[in-house]
Every structure is written in C-alpha cells, then in structure tokens.
Amino acid sequence: MLNAYRIELRRSPLRTAFPVLIAVDLLVLFGRSRYWIGVWPEASVAAQVVTLFLGPVLAGVSAWQAGRASRAGMPEFLLSAARPGWQIETVRLSATLTLGFLAYGVGCLTAVAVSFGDAGPGFLWPSYLLLGASTLIIFASVGHLAGRWWPSAAFTPIVCALGCFISMLSLPFEFNVLAGPPDTHLRPLPVAIRLLLALALAVLAVTAPPMRRRAEFRKPSRPVRAIAVVSVACSLTALASVPAAGELRVDRPASATEPLCDRADKSAPRVCVWPEHRKYLPELTRMAQRLGRTDHSWIKTPAVFYEFGLRRTDLGDRGFDIAEGHVRTAAIAMSDHVFTESLGDCSPPPDERRAWQAMDNIALWLEYEAVGQDPAVADAGLHMEGVDTAQREATKASRMPSTQQQKWVEQERGHVIRESSWCKPDDWR
C-alpha cells in the first residue's frame, strides 16, 4: 500500500502543479483583503476561504486520477496488484488529498507567520480550519467518484471543477465563512455535520461500484458493498441535517474571554475590546480621548466604550464595531453614544426638518472630532449617502477656529433642544 501511495504521489498532476497551487493559495490569502493580519479569528477565516479556490482544482485532478484506470491505452500498474479495488481507490484519493492539504497547510502557516507579531496570545481557531478541511475533502471525493463513473480525460475534470465551485456558492446553507469577527464563532454541531458529510463522501468515493461492469474491475465484496450503502445513507442524512443543525456562525458570549481594556490617559474614557482586536486598541483609545476633550461642558462621554458583543442586552447592543479593519465604524458608534449621553434620546416631530438636520450635523461633527483628521481625509473612500448637507456643514465647522466652532455647535444644539419634550433621558441599561 505504501509503495502504491508513493507511485500515486509521483504520478499526480498536482505534484507538477504544486507551485501553482501555492501561488493561488497566497494570491487568495493576500489579494482578497489584508485586514485579517494580526487578528486570529480573521486570519483563520482567511486561511479557510482559500479552500473555496483550491477545492475545484482538487476536484478536477481527483476526477482525472480516478478515471485513469478506465481510459483505453493507459498502462495501469495498480490494476495488476493483488489488492481489493477499494484499497486502490483509497490510495489514489489519499494521494490527491495529501497534496491538497499540503497546499492548504502552507496558507495556514503563512497566515500564522504574518499575524504572530500583532495578534498577541492565541492561535488560529480550529473550527475554521476544520471547516476548510471538510470543503477540501468534499471537492476531492466528488471529483474522485465522478472520475470513476465517467472516466473522461478532459470533460469530467472540467465539469467537476466548475460544478463543485458553483454548487458551493449557490447552496442555501454555508460551507464556507467569508468573515470572522471576534464577536462570533462557529457552533460545533454544524461543523461536525459538515465533517461527517465530507468523510461519508470520501468513503463512498472509494467503495462505490463502477457504473459499468468491465473485465479489469473485480466485483466488490459483500462487506464493501454494505459499506458503500451505509456511506450513501450517511451522506444523505448529513446533507439533510445541515439546515436542521441551525446557523453555522453565532454570537460569541462575552463570558468566553476577558475583555482587553485601556485608556489614553487617566482622564480619558476607557475602551474595552475583544482580546483578538488588540491591535486596534491604541487608535480607539485616542478616539475616546478626543471625544472627552471637547470644549463644551454639555458634552458628556461614557466612562467606558465597549466593542460590539461585550455588552449585549435585551434592547440590543450599543457597542462600536470594527468593520473589515476600518475604525471609522467605531467612530460612528462612539459618537452616537456621546450624543445620546449628552442630549438624551431625541425624537423631534417629523416636520421639524431643521432639528433633524442639526442632529445629523452634530453627530457627524463628533465623528470628525473622534478620528482627529481633516474631514476630506477621514471620508476618503467612504460612500456616505443621505448626509450630504451634514457632511458639508460638519466639514466647515471642523475647519473653523475654536471660538467659531464652539458657537456653531451651540447653535446646532439649540435647534435640537428647542422643545424640552423632544429629548428624553436615555433609558439604556
């Protein structure tokens, strides 16, 4: 078996194309995005997403390898081996998976290497890596089975590669995750079911009888045929159980870890984040410091700013979010928190357009205060719809001298609190 395994490794087209696989792996890893660097769950997802592109290659190669024995004019050493057919097929599939997992492993190790310096304690999350492994096994197994049944040298590999890729994208349930913020995690049961499906398909791929009886194929023994039937049943059961198992990714409980908190100075508000987002903490603490140093006595900042997911309540979550590595989303949430803390929950009548405009103006001005940059720089690359007037007014105010800026802010505040009934104390708990 070991000699046959080595022969299959040497004959596999993946061996020649292995450098190309590595190039594809790294291109997907770094080309899709780079905000994952230094964040363990995001790095885990980035490594896992690669399988969505390695998988079709494995499916095509696996189909080519499996059909080699049935194609006319091809000498086949393993056909003369005194071994059951399922063992020969297992060797072929194992060789394909070995090279596929080697390429997958290179991507995982690369993600670790570039993240280790900024990510702090921790490592890649196993649940995401197992999810990627199940995807690779499914691709390779489907390709192997198709190659055994329809041994075309070109048509079957191409159809397998394209068909598997399109199927993965169009299924009503997920087999891949595209983002991994630290406030979410994968549930063990859905991951286990996907692994069960992958393993059942792998067993089916090597034990299923050929579609047509040929002289070179020996009839599978009764136990092997029974295993094939059981693997079909397990595959169908696992596939039906995937939607029944519920959501693959769910909210991570705040009790799962201790938040990481810091402040820019003793008088500034504290900022607490998930430990995996430690690389953003210096910038976030400076944002909180700027919001706490405004020249207006009526502006109040909370004692602590929490990242989304650390303080969930029945009413929702006021925590700030870091979307795809951008802290501007955090500035929006932090500014909104400061606005509510300072003025309360304000709801002017719908026809009081000036009051609503003043609220937008103040909120956007607070955002500019938080980021500490010229508005043109702060808004670069952002698509802000519906706030053109607020953006224009807040930009002019941010560029005014301090005394004029204070006067402008007080005028805008006056429009909001013109009627005492418009703003009520914040009841958030």
C-alpha positions as CSV (number, residue, x, y, z in Angstrom):
1,M,0.0,0.0,0.0
2,L,2.8,2.4,0.9
3,N,4.6,1.8,-2.4
4,A,1.3,2.3,-4.3
5,Y,0.7,5.5,-2.4
6,R,4.2,6.8,-3.4
7,I,3.5,5.9,-7.0
8,E,0.3,7.8,-7.0
9,L,2.0,10.8,-5.4
10,R,4.6,10.8,-8.2
11,R,2.0,10.4,-10.9
12,S,-0.4,13.0,-9.6
13,P,-0.7,16.1,-11.8
14,L,-0.9,18.1,-8.5
15,R,2.8,17.3,-7.9
16,T,3.8,19.2,-11.1
17,A,1.2,22.0,-10.4
18,F,2.1,22.2,-6.7
19,P,3.9,25.6,-7.1
20,V,0.9,26.9,-8.9
21,L,-1.4,25.8,-6.0
22,I,0.9,27.6,-3.6
23,A,0.7,30.7,-5.7
24,V,-3.1,30.5,-5.9
25,D,-3.2,30.0,-2.1
26,L,-1.1,33.1,-1.4
27,L,-2.9,35.2,-4.0
28,V,-6.3,34.5,-2.4
29,L,-4.9,34.9,1.1
30,F,-3.4,38.3,0.5
31,G,-5.4,39.5,-2.6
32,R,-8.9,39.3,-1.2
33,S,-8.0,41.5,1.9
34,R,-5.3,42.1,4.5
35,Y,-7.2,43.5,7.4
36,W,-7.2,39.9,8.9
37,I,-3.4,40.2,9.6
38,G,-3.0,40.3,13.4
39,V,-6.5,39.1,14.3
40,W,-6.6,35.3,15.0
41,P,-10.2,34.6,14.0
42,E,-10.0,36.7,10.9
43,A,-6.7,35.0,10.0
44,S,-8.4,31.7,10.4
45,V,-11.2,32.6,8.1
46,A,-8.7,34.0,5.5
47,A,-6.9,30.6,5.5
48,Q,-10.2,28.7,5.3
49,V,-11.5,30.8,2.4
50,V,-8.6,29.6,0.3
51,T,-10.2,26.1,0.2
52,L,-13.0,27.5,-2.0
53,F,-10.5,28.0,-4.7
54,L,-8.2,25.0,-4.0
55,G,-11.2,22.7,-3.9
56,P,-12.1,23.0,-7.6
57,V,-8.5,22.2,-8.6
58,L,-8.6,19.1,-6.3
59,A,-12.0,18.1,-7.8
60,G,-10.6,18.2,-11.3
61,V,-7.4,16.4,-10.5
62,S,-9.2,13.8,-8.4
63,A,-11.5,13.1,-11.4
64,W,-8.6,12.8,-13.7
65,Q,-6.7,10.4,-11.4
66,A,-9.7,8.2,-10.7
67,G,-10.5,7.8,-14.4
68,R,-7.0,6.9,-15.4
69,A,-7.6,3.1,-14.9
70,S,-10.6,3.1,-17.2
71,R,-9.3,5.1,-20.1
72,A,-8.2,3.0,-23.0
73,G,-4.5,2.8,-23.9
74,M,-3.2,3.8,-20.5
75,P,-0.9,1.3,-18.7
76,E,-2.0,0.9,-15.1
77,F,0.3,-0.7,-12.6
78,L,-2.2,-0.9,-9.9
79,L,-4.7,-3.0,-11.9
80,S,-2.4,-6.0,-11.6
81,A,-2.0,-5.6,-7.9
82,A,-3.4,-8.4,-5.8
83,R,-5.5,-6.0,-3.7
84,P,-9.2,-5.1,-3.4
85,G,-10.4,-2.3,-5.6
86,W,-11.4,-0.1,-2.7
87,Q,-7.8,-0.1,-1.5
88,I,-6.5,1.0,-4.8
89,E,-9.1,3.8,-4.9
90,T,-8.2,4.8,-1.4
91,V,-4.6,5.2,-2.3
92,R,-5.5,7.4,-5.3
93,L,-7.8,9.7,-3.2
94,S,-5.3,9.8,-0.4
95,A,-2.5,11.0,-2.7
96,T,-4.7,13.8,-4.0
97,L,-5.8,14.9,-0.6
98,T,-2.2,14.8,0.7
99,L,-1.0,17.3,-1.9
100,G,-4.2,19.4,-1.4
101,F,-3.7,19.6,2.3
102,L,-0.1,20.4,1.9
103,A,-1.1,23.5,-0.1
104,Y,-3.7,24.3,2.5
105,G,-1.2,23.9,5.2
106,V,1.2,26.4,3.5
107,G,-1.5,29.0,3.6
108,C,-2.3,28.4,7.2
109,L,1.3,28.6,8.3
110,T,1.7,31.8,6.2
111,A,-1.3,33.3,8.0
112,V,0.3,32.4,11.3
113,A,3.7,33.9,10.4
114,V,2.3,37.3,9.3
115,S,-0.1,37.6,12.2
116,F,2.0,36.4,15.1
117,G,3.7,39.8,15.8
118,D,0.5,41.8,16.1
119,A,-2.1,39.2,17.2
120,G,-0.8,38.6,20.7
121,P,-1.7,35.4,22.6
122,G,-3.7,32.8,20.8
123,F,-3.6,30.9,17.6
124,L,-5.7,30.0,14.5
125,W,-9.2,28.9,15.5
126,P,-9.5,25.1,14.9
127,S,-13.2,25.3,14.0
128,Y,-12.5,27.4,10.9
129,L,-9.6,25.2,9.8
130,L,-11.8,22.1,10.2
131,L,-14.5,23.8,8.1
132,G,-11.9,24.4,5.3
133,A,-10.7,20.8,5.6
134,S,-14.3,19.4,5.1
135,T,-14.6,21.6,2.0
136,L,-11.4,20.1,0.5
137,I,-12.5,16.5,1.3
138,I,-15.9,17.1,-0.3
139,F,-14.4,18.6,-3.5
140,A,-11.8,15.8,-3.8
141,S,-14.3,13.0,-3.1
142,V,-17.0,14.2,-5.5
143,G,-14.3,14.5,-8.2
144,H,-13.0,11.0,-7.5
145,L,-16.4,9.4,-7.7
146,A,-17.2,11.3,-10.9
147,G,-13.9,10.2,-12.4
148,R,-14.6,6.6,-11.6
149,W,-18.0,6.6,-13.2
150,W,-17.3,8.9,-16.2
151,P,-13.6,8.5,-17.0
152,S,-13.1,11.3,-19.5
153,A,-9.7,12.9,-19.5
154,A,-11.0,16.4,-20.1
155,F,-14.8,16.7,-19.8
156,T,-15.2,15.1,-16.4
157,P,-12.5,17.1,-14.6
158,I,-13.7,20.4,-16.0
159,V,-17.3,19.7,-15.2
160,C,-16.4,18.6,-11.7
161,A,-14.2,21.7,-11.0
162,L,-16.8,24.2,-12.3
163,G,-19.8,22.3,-11.0
164,C,-18.5,21.9,-7.4
165,F,-17.4,25.6,-7.3
166,I,-20.8,26.8,-8.5
167,S,-22.6,24.4,-6.2
168,M,-20.7,25.6,-3.1
169,L,-21.7,29.2,-3.9
170,S,-25.3,28.5,-4.7
171,L,-26.3,26.2,-1.8
172,P,-28.8,27.6,0.6
173,F,-26.5,26.7,3.5
174,E,-22.9,27.7,4.1
175,F,-19.9,25.5,3.7
176,N,-17.5,28.5,3.9
177,V,-17.3,31.6,6.0
178,L,-16.1,34.9,4.5
179,A,-15.5,36.9,7.7
180,G,-14.7,36.1,11.3
181,P,-15.1,39.0,13.7
182,P,-14.3,38.1,17.3
183,D,-17.8,38.6,18.5
184,T,-19.0,35.5,16.5
185,H,-17.8,31.9,16.4
186,L,-18.7,28.6,14.8
187,R,-21.0,26.1,16.5
188,P,-19.5,22.7,17.0
189,L,-22.6,20.7,15.8
190,P,-22.8,22.3,12.3
191,V,-19.1,21.9,11.8
192,A,-19.3,18.2,12.9
193,I,-22.1,17.5,10.5
194,R,-20.2,19.0,7.6
195,L,-17.2,16.9,8.5
196,L,-19.4,13.8,8.7
197,L,-20.7,14.6,5.2
198,A,-17.2,15.0,3.9
199,L,-16.0,11.7,5.4
200,A,-19.1,9.8,4.2
201,L,-18.5,11.1,0.6
202,A,-14.8,10.0,0.8
203,V,-15.8,6.5,1.8
204,L,-18.5,6.4,-0.9
205,A,-15.9,7.6,-3.5
206,V,-13.6,4.6,-2.9
207,T,-16.2,1.9,-2.2
208,A,-19.0,2.7,-4.8
209,P,-19.1,0.0,-7.5
210,P,-18.3,1.1,-11.1
211,M,-21.2,2.3,-13.3
212,R,-20.4,-0.3,-16.0
213,R,-19.1,-3.8,-15.5
214,R,-15.7,-4.2,-17.1
215,A,-13.2,-7.0,-17.2
216,E,-10.5,-5.2,-15.3
217,F,-12.8,-4.4,-12.4
218,R,-13.3,-7.1,-9.8
219,K,-16.7,-7.3,-8.2
220,P,-16.7,-5.7,-4.8
221,S,-17.1,-8.0,-1.8
222,R,-20.3,-8.0,0.1
223,P,-18.8,-6.1,3.1
224,V,-17.6,-3.4,0.7
225,R,-21.0,-3.1,-0.9
226,A,-22.6,-2.8,2.5
227,I,-20.1,0.0,3.4
228,A,-21.0,1.8,0.2
229,V,-24.7,1.6,1.0
230,V,-24.1,2.9,4.6
231,S,-21.9,5.7,3.2
232,V,-24.7,6.8,0.9
233,A,-27.2,6.8,3.8
234,C,-24.8,8.8,6.0
235,S,-24.2,11.3,3.2
236,L,-27.9,11.9,2.6
237,T,-28.6,12.0,6.3
238,A,-25.7,14.5,6.9
239,L,-26.8,16.6,3.9
240,A,-30.4,16.7,5.2
241,S,-29.1,17.6,8.7
242,V,-27.1,20.6,7.6
243,P,-30.0,23.0,7.5
244,A,-31.6,21.3,10.5
245,A,-28.5,21.9,12.6
246,G,-29.1,25.7,12.6
247,E,-26.8,28.6,11.9
248,L,-23.1,27.8,11.3
249,R,-21.9,31.1,12.9
250,V,-23.5,32.5,16.0
251,D,-22.8,35.2,18.6
252,R,-19.9,34.6,20.8
253,P,-20.8,35.0,24.5
254,A,-18.9,37.8,26.3
255,S,-18.1,35.4,29.1
256,A,-15.9,33.3,26.7
257,T,-13.0,35.6,27.4
258,E,-11.9,38.6,29.4
259,P,-12.1,41.9,27.6
260,L,-9.0,43.9,26.9
261,C,-9.4,47.5,28.3
262,D,-7.1,50.5,28.2
263,R,-7.3,54.4,28.1
264,A,-5.1,57.1,26.6
265,D,-4.7,58.9,29.9
266,K,-6.2,59.0,33.4
267,S,-8.9,61.5,32.4
268,A,-10.0,59.8,29.2
269,P,-12.7,57.2,28.9
270,R,-11.7,53.6,28.9
271,V,-12.1,51.4,25.8
272,C,-12.7,47.7,26.0
273,V,-12.3,45.3,23.0
274,W,-12.2,41.6,22.4
275,P,-8.7,40.4,23.0
276,E,-8.3,39.4,19.4
277,H,-8.7,43.1,18.4
278,R,-5.9,44.3,20.5
279,K,-4.1,45.9,17.5
280,Y,-6.9,48.5,17.2
281,L,-6.9,49.5,20.9
282,P,-4.3,52.3,20.6
283,E,-6.2,54.1,17.9
284,L,-9.5,53.5,19.7
285,T,-8.2,54.9,23.0
286,R,-7.1,58.1,21.2
287,M,-10.5,58.4,19.6
288,A,-12.1,58.2,23.1
289,Q,-9.6,60.7,24.4
290,R,-10.5,63.2,21.7
291,L,-14.2,62.9,22.3
292,G,-13.6,63.5,26.0
293,R,-11.6,66.7,25.4
294,T,-14.2,68.8,23.6
295,D,-14.6,72.4,24.7
296,H,-18.3,72.1,25.5
297,S,-19.4,71.4,29.1
298,W,-22.7,69.8,28.0
299,I,-20.9,67.1,26.0
300,K,-20.6,64.0,28.2
301,T,-18.7,60.9,27.4
302,P,-19.5,57.5,28.9
303,A,-16.9,56.1,31.4
304,V,-16.3,53.1,29.1
305,F,-16.7,52.4,25.4
306,Y,-17.4,48.7,24.7
307,E,-16.9,46.8,21.5
308,F,-19.9,45.2,19.9
309,G,-20.7,41.9,21.6
310,L,-19.2,42.7,25.0
311,R,-22.4,44.2,26.5
312,R,-25.4,42.7,24.8
313,T,-28.8,43.4,26.3
314,D,-32.4,42.7,25.6
315,L,-32.6,46.2,24.0
316,G,-29.7,45.5,21.7
317,D,-26.0,46.4,21.7
318,R,-24.6,49.9,21.7
319,G,-21.1,48.7,21.3
320,F,-18.9,50.0,18.5
321,D,-18.0,47.8,15.5
322,I,-14.8,47.4,13.5
323,A,-15.9,46.6,10.0
324,E,-13.3,44.9,7.8
325,G,-10.4,46.6,9.7
326,H,-11.9,50.2,9.5
327,V,-12.1,52.0,12.8
328,R,-14.3,54.7,11.2
329,T,-17.3,52.5,12.0
330,A,-16.2,52.6,15.6
331,A,-16.1,56.4,15.5
332,I,-19.7,56.4,14.3
333,A,-20.9,54.3,17.1
334,M,-18.8,56.1,19.8
335,S,-20.0,59.5,18.6
336,D,-23.6,58.3,18.6
337,H,-23.1,57.1,22.2
338,V,-21.7,60.5,23.2
339,F,-24.6,62.3,21.5
340,T,-27.2,60.2,23.4
341,E,-25.2,60.6,26.7
342,S,-25.1,64.3,26.3
343,L,-28.6,65.2,24.9
344,G,-30.6,62.1,25.6
345,D,-32.8,60.1,23.2
346,C,-34.0,62.9,20.9
347,S,-37.0,62.5,18.5
348,P,-38.3,65.8,17.2
349,P,-41.6,65.8,15.2
350,P,-41.1,64.6,11.6
351,D,-41.8,68.0,10.2
352,E,-39.1,69.7,12.2
353,R,-36.5,69.2,9.5
354,R,-34.1,71.8,10.9
355,A,-33.9,69.9,14.2
356,W,-33.2,66.6,12.5
357,Q,-30.6,68.3,10.3
358,A,-28.9,69.7,13.4
359,M,-28.8,66.2,14.9
360,D,-27.1,64.9,11.8
361,N,-24.7,67.9,11.8
362,I,-23.7,67.4,15.5
363,A,-23.3,63.6,15.1
364,L,-21.0,64.0,12.0
365,W,-19.0,66.7,13.7
366,L,-18.4,64.4,16.7
367,E,-17.2,61.7,14.3
368,Y,-14.6,64.2,12.8
369,E,-13.6,65.1,16.4
370,A,-13.1,61.4,17.2
371,V,-11.0,60.5,14.1
372,G,-8.8,63.6,14.6
373,Q,-8.3,64.1,10.9
374,D,-9.3,66.6,8.3
375,P,-12.8,65.6,7.0
376,A,-11.5,65.1,3.5
377,V,-9.0,62.6,4.7
378,A,-11.4,60.9,7.2
379,D,-14.1,60.5,4.5
380,A,-11.7,59.2,1.8
381,G,-13.1,56.0,0.3
382,L,-16.4,56.2,2.1
383,H,-19.8,56.2,0.4
384,M,-22.0,58.3,2.7
385,E,-25.5,58.5,1.4
386,G,-28.2,60.8,2.7
387,V,-25.9,63.1,4.7
388,D,-24.5,65.4,2.1
389,T,-25.7,68.5,3.9
390,A,-24.5,67.3,7.3
391,Q,-21.1,66.4,5.7
392,R,-20.8,69.8,4.2
393,E,-21.8,71.7,7.4
394,A,-19.7,69.5,9.7
395,T,-16.7,69.8,7.5
396,K,-16.9,73.6,7.5
397,A,-17.3,73.6,11.3
398,S,-14.3,71.3,11.8
399,R,-12.1,73.7,9.9
400,M,-13.3,76.8,11.8
401,P,-11.2,78.4,14.6
402,S,-12.0,77.1,18.1
403,T,-14.2,80.0,19.1
404,Q,-16.3,80.0,15.9
405,Q,-16.6,76.2,16.1
406,Q,-18.0,76.4,19.7
407,K,-20.5,79.0,18.5
408,W,-21.6,76.8,15.6
409,V,-22.1,73.7,17.9
410,E,-24.1,75.7,20.4
411,Q,-26.4,76.9,17.6
412,E,-26.9,73.4,16.3
413,R,-27.6,72.2,19.8
414,G,-30.2,74.9,20.3
415,H,-32.2,73.6,17.3
416,V,-32.3,70.2,18.9
417,I,-33.3,71.1,22.4
418,R,-35.7,74.0,21.4
419,E,-38.6,72.0,22.9
420,S,-37.9,70.1,26.1
421,S,-40.2,67.3,25.1
422,W,-38.0,66.4,22.1
423,C,-35.2,64.8,24.1
424,K,-35.7,62.3,26.9
425,P,-33.2,60.8,29.3
426,D,-31.5,57.7,27.9
427,D,-33.1,54.6,29.4
428,W,-30.4,52.2,28.0
429,R,-29.1,49.7,30.6
